[in-house]
């Protein structure tokens, strides 16, 4: 399982987070926890600071569109959610 294409990456200073959209390639549907861990590893942040919004598959392919937010701190994530 790996990230093949980064569609959108934007810094949101108001909410102190990175808003990321990407395409993930995997043999089976990835769980939110698996996506959280991949993004945390890529950005060098703890998994607790990553909020997975969506993981949507495309019929007949092994590609999944995902949206995640990576917060600066766990406290900021808890405040927003």
N, C-alpha and C positions, 0 to 999 in steps of 0.2 A: 504494500500500500504506500503510495507516494503522491505528492502534490505535483501535478503536471503543468498547470497553467494558473497564474495569478491574474484574475480578472480585474480586481479593484482593491486598492490598499490606501486608506485615508486615515489621517490622524484627526481625532475629534478632541480638541482641547477642552471644550465645555464639560464633557464627561470623562476626560482623562483616559482615553482608550484609542486603540487602533481598530478600525472597522475593515474587515478583510473578507473578500469573496474570491473563491478559487475553485478549481476542478481537481478532484481527487480520483485517482485510478486505483481500483481494488477488485479482487476476484469476487467478493461477496459484499453485501451491504455493511458498511462500517458503522459501528455504534458511536453514539455521541462521545463516549469515553475514549474510544480509539482516536477519533478526530481531535479531541481535546489534547491528548498526549502528543500527537504528531505536531500540532500547532505550537504547543508549549516547547517542544524540543527545537523546532525551527526558529522560534523567536527568543529562546533562552529565558523563558519565564516559567514560574511554577504553574502546574496544571490548574490550581485553584483560581488563578487570575484569568482563565480562558472561559468564555461563555459561548457555547455552541448554539447558534440560533436555528439553523436548518441543515439537513443533509438530504438532498433530493436526488434520486436516481433517474437516469434516462433509460427508457425501455429498450432492451436489446443491446445495451452497451455496458461496459464495466467502468463508466465514468459517473461521478457523483458531484453535483454542484453543492457547495457548502458556503455558509456565511457564519463567521465567528467574530466576536469582539474580544480583544486582549486588553485588559485593564492594567493600569499602573500599579494597583494594589488590591488586595482582597477586600479591604475596607470600602474602597470606592465601588467595587462590584456589589457588595452587600447593600450599600447606600442606594444604588441605582435600581437594583432588583427589589 
